[in-house]
Amino acid sequence: MTCCLNLSMKIFSSLKHVNFRFFWFGQLVSLSGTWVQTIAQGWLVLELTNSAFLLGVINAISAMPIMLFSLLGGVVADRLNKKYILFTTQAFSMILAFCLGVLVSLKLAAFWNIAIIAALLGLVNAFDVPTRQSFVVEMVGKGDLNNAIALNSLLFNAARIIGPVIAGFLAGWLGIASCFYVNAISFLAVIVALIFIKGNFAPKDLSQRSIAEGMIDGARYVLSHKNIRSLVIITAISSIFGMANVVLMPIFARDILKVGVTGLGFLMAAIGVGAIIGALTLAKFSNYKEKRIFIKSGTIILAVSLILFSISTSYWLSLLLLLAAGWGIITQAATINTLLQLETPDNLRGRVMSFFTMMFLGMTPVGSFFAGVMAYWFGAPTALLTSGIACLILTPIFFKNILLEKSEV
């Protein structure tokens, strides 16, 4: 019993910070709602268009603003109070989710208006994600940063389990519109949490340089540091080729595995289960210095899992393979997130995390478009097989460039 208690205290050590505790539980509710909407939106687009290509396009549209505006979002995160930025982004996200629910309820939903809302939500995320990522260290300090990022990954993927399952049952019982209303309500959890968070969250970059110069400063810092540059490139490759499984899941659920929208929820949940196991592993070994092993193993397991999933026709085997893929995704991404934040000075952290956001989420349009086109011409299995092979071949090229001397302090 004492051993288990000590292990739990180590895994959840960063929750001793009251501000982070409020934020963490608020995010758990909100992100669960976000995954409810993600599943519902993919299914809605597939039902309206019956097109693998347009399914890829809608995901590309939602992520394209992150590619275009996340660097601006990083400058804003460094120059404004992060708590107030998050108030604003959560409020706008709530409004957009509610609007989508109304469109579905009134039977006015069409590909074009779903695309507009997806693009607006992507624009909000271009400011929200870099701010949220760089806000963590202000709540817990660098000493508990490793553990806090692992726990953030844990909650993201707990939501990845909870949200898809809720979406599957809501869509089946109450209709697709209910999923969007539930997501809109879920944003209140973060807004309330932010009200209770207290502290000095003043801007870290007090320079008088223009916004354009601020963006250039951030780009120059990332490009001039070999370690950071390599971590960002690895993130980009995995985002383009390793994350393609998400956009193609509705096709695998409906046409290949034949398990419907409820089965789709469990497929997405399997990714979350694997990611939770990965996050718990990272939280347990948050003080382990040789972090390259997590990046390498996460990348290889992700790629191999996607390759095997692409040729699987067994629902249960596919669930296990997606569990492994989830472990790989979070093990790689959370470790890279930690290393980037540890090596970055406070006044540039928002901008460096905006590069991470741009690669991790903003490069998704490229991967989604590639996956959609490949699925349209050659079928979803071939598209996913190609993505997995590309990830397995390209990413290891940059492994040797990851130097961790600064991260080990």
N, C-alpha and C positions, 0 to 999 in steps of 0.2 A: 504493500500500500504506500509506504513512504517513498519507495523507488518510483512508483507511478506518479505520485504527487510532485516529486522533484522534476521528473521528466516534463510534466504538464507545465510547471512553473517556468522551465527553461524554454519550452516551445512558445508559450504565450507571454514571455517576459515583457515585451514592449507594451502590453495592455496595462501595465502599472501606471502609465501616463494617462491621466484623466482625459485630456483633450483627445488623445488618439483613441481612447476607448469609446468616447461619444462618436467620433468620426467613423470608426470601424463598424460599429453596429448600425449606424445610419446608412453607410455604404452597402452593408449586407442586404438591407431591405431594398434600397434603390437599384442595386445591380441585379437583384432577382427580378425586379420589374423590367429592367432593360432587356434581360434575356427572354422574358415573356414576349416582349414586343419583337425581338429579333426573330424568334421562331415564327410568330404569327405573321410578320411581314413577309418572310420568305415563302411561307405557305400561301399567303394571299396573292403574291405576285405570280406564283406558279399556277394557281387556280384561275387567275384572270387572263394569263397570257399563254399558259402551257408551253413556255419557251425556256429552255436551258440558257440560251443566249441572254435573254432579258433578265433572267435571274442573276446572271453574272453582272449585267449592266447596272441593276439597281444597287448592288453592293459596291460597285465601282463608284457610282454617283454619291453614295453616302460617305465614302472615304476620300473622294477627290478633294473636298475642301480642307481636309487635314493635310494633304500633300501641299496645297497651295498656301495655307494660312497658319500652319502650326508654328513656323518660325516667328511670325508676328505674335502669335500667342505666347511664345517663350519670352519675348521682349516685354510684353505686357505683364507676364507673371513675375519678372524680375523688378518691374518698375511700379507696380501697384500692390495694394494689400491683397494677399491671396485669398483671405477669407471673404472679402467683398466680391472678388471675381467669381468665387464658387457660388455665392448667393445668386448672382445674376445668371450664371450658366444653368444652374439647377432649375430656376424659375422658367427660363426659356424652354428647356427640355420638357418640362411638365406641360406647358402650353401646346407644344408641337405634338406630343403624344395624345393629348385630348382632342386636338383637331383631327388627327388620323382616325380616332375612334368615331367621331361624329360623321366623317365622310363614309366610313363603312356602315354605320347605322342607317344613314340616309340613302344607302346604295348609290353613292356618288363616287366611290373609290374607283380610280382608273390608274393605269400605269403612270400617266403624266403627273397627276397630283401626288401620288405616292413618291415619285421621283423628286418633286419639289420639296416635300417635307423631309425626305431623306437627305437632300443636299443641305437644307437649313440646319438639320440636326448635326450633320457633319461639320458645318461651320461653327456651331456652338462647341462641339468637341475639340475643335482646333485650339480653342482657348481653355476649355475645361481640363483636358487631359494633362498638358504640361504643368498647369497650375496644381492640379491634384497630386501629380507625381512629386513635384518639388516642395509641396506643402508638408509632406510627411516628416522630413528632417527638422522642420521648425516645431513640430509637436513632440518629437522623441529625442532629438539630438543625434550626432553621428555614432555615439556608443551603441545605441539600440537600433540603428538604421537597418542593418542586415535583417534582424528579426522582424522589424516592422514591415519591410518590403515583402518578406516571406508570408507574413500574416495577411497583407493586402492581397497577395496572390491566392492565399487560402480562401479569403472571403469572395474574391472574384469567381473562383471556381466552385465554391459552395453555391453561389448564385447561379452558376452555370448548370448545376444539378437541379436546384430548386426551381429556377425559372422555366426551363423547357418542360419539366413535368407538369407544372401549373398550367403552362400554355397548352399542352396537349389536352388536359382535362377541361380547361375553360373553353377552348375552341370546339370541343366535342359536345359540351353541355349547354353553353350559353352563347356560342358563336364567336367568330374572330374579333368582333368589335370590343368584346369584354376584355380582351388581352390588352388593348391599347388604353382603356380606361384604368385598368389595374396598374399599368406602368405609370400613368400620369399621377395617380395617388401616391405611388411609391416614392416619388421625388420629395414629398413632404418630410420623409424620414431624415434626409440629409439636411434639409433646410432647418428643421428643428435642432438637429445635432450642432449645426454651425452656430445657432443662437446660444447654445450652452458652452461652446468652446471659448475660452478666455485666454488672453495673452497679447503680447506685442508682435504683431505680424506686419510690421512696417516694411516698405520696399527695401530690397537688398542692393539694388543698383541705383545709386543717387547721381549718376553722371548726367550731364546736360547734352549728351550727344543725341543726334536725331534717331528716329526709329530705324531708318535704313542703316545708319552706322551701327546701331545696336545689333541688328541682324547680321551684319558683316562681321562684327566682333565675335559673335557666337560661332559663325561658320569658320572663321579663321582659327579659333581655338580648337574646334573639333578636327579640322583638317591638318593642323600642325602637330597633333599629338597622336603618335602611331598607335598606341594602345586603344585610345578612345575611337580613333578612326576605324580600326579593325573590328571593334565591338559593334559599331554602328553598321558596318557593311554586313557582318554576319546576321544581324537583326533584319536587314533589308532582304537578304537572300531567303531567309526562313519565312519572312512575311510573304514574299512573292510566291514561293513554291511550296512552303510547308503548311501555310494556312488555307490553301485552296480547298481543303476538305470541308470547311464550313459552308461555303457557297453551294457545294454540290450535294450536301446531305439530303435536301428534299427529294432530289432525283433518285439517290440510292434508296431512300426510305420507300418511295412510291413505286418505282419501276423495277428495281433490282431485288431488294430484300422484301418488298411487298408487305410493309408493316404499317403504312398509313401515317397520319399525323401524330397519333399517340406513340407509335414506334419511333418516329422522328425525334420526339421529345426524349425518349430513353437513349437514343444514339448520341444526342448532344449531351445528355447527362453523363454518359460514359466518359466522354472527354473530360468533363468536370471532375469525375471521381479520380481519374488518373492524375489530373492536375492538383487535386487536393493532396493526394499521396506525395506528389513532388514537392508541394509547398511545405508540408509537414516535415519532409526530409530536409529541406533547406533550413527550416526554422530550427530543427534539432541540431544541425551542423552549421549554424550561422557564424560560428567563430572559426570554422575550418579554413585554413589559409590557402590551400591549393585549390582554388575555385575553377581552374581550367577544366578539371575532370567533370564538373557539372555541365559546363558549356558543351564539351565534346560529347559526353554520353547523351545529353538531352537532344542534341542535334541528330546524332546517328539513330537513336531509337525512334525519334519522330519520323525521319525519312523512311526507315525500314518498315515501320508500322503502316504508313500510308501506302507503300508499295504492296504490302500483303493485303491490306484492306481493299485495294483496287481490284484484286482478283478473287476476293471472297464472295461466296453466294450464301454463306451461313450467317444468319442473324446473330447467333450467340458468339461465333468467332469474331464477327465484325465488332460486336460490343467490346470484346477483350482487346482487339487491336486499337480501337479508339481510346480505350483506357490507357494503353501504352503510349499512344500519340499525345494524349493529354499530359502525361508525366513528362514527356520530352519537351513539349511546348513550354510548360511553366518552369521546368528546371533550367532550360536555356535562358528564357526571357528574364526571369527574376534575378538570376545571377548577373546577367549583363546590366540590368537596371541598378543593382547594388554597386557594381564596380564603377559604373559611370558617375553615380552620385558621390561615392567616396573620393573620387579623384578630381571632382570639379569644385572650384571655389564658389562661395555662397552667391556672389554677385553674377555668376554665369550659369547657375544651376538650372534656372528656368529655361534658358536657351539650349543647353545641352540636352535637357529632357525633351525639349521640343523636337530636336533631331531624332531622339529615340522614338518619340511619338510618330514623327513623320515616317520613319522606317518601319515601325512595328504596325501602325495602323494606316498611315498614308500611302504606303506602297501596296496596300491591299487592292486598290483599283487595278493595278497592273496584273496581280495574281488572279483577281476575280475575272477580269476581262479575258486573260489567257485561258483560264479554266472554262469560262463560258463558251469561248470560240472553239476550244478543243472538244468540249462536250457536244457542241452543236454538230461539228463535222465528223467526229470519231467516236462519240459516246463518252459518258461520264467515267467509266473505268479506265479508258485509255488516257483521258485528261489527268486523272489523279495519279496514274502510274507514271506518266511523264513528269509531273510535278515532283513526286517522291524521288525519282532518279536524279533530277536536276539538283534538288536540295542535297542529296547524298554526295554528289560529285563536286559541287561548287563550294559549299561551305568549308570543308576541311582545308581549302587553300589558305584560309586566313587564320587557322588555328595557331600556326607557328608565330604569328605576329602579336599574340596576346601576352603581354608582359605584365606581371602582377606585383612588381616590387612595391609600388605606392599603395596598392590595395591591401597589403599584408600588415600595415601598421595599425 
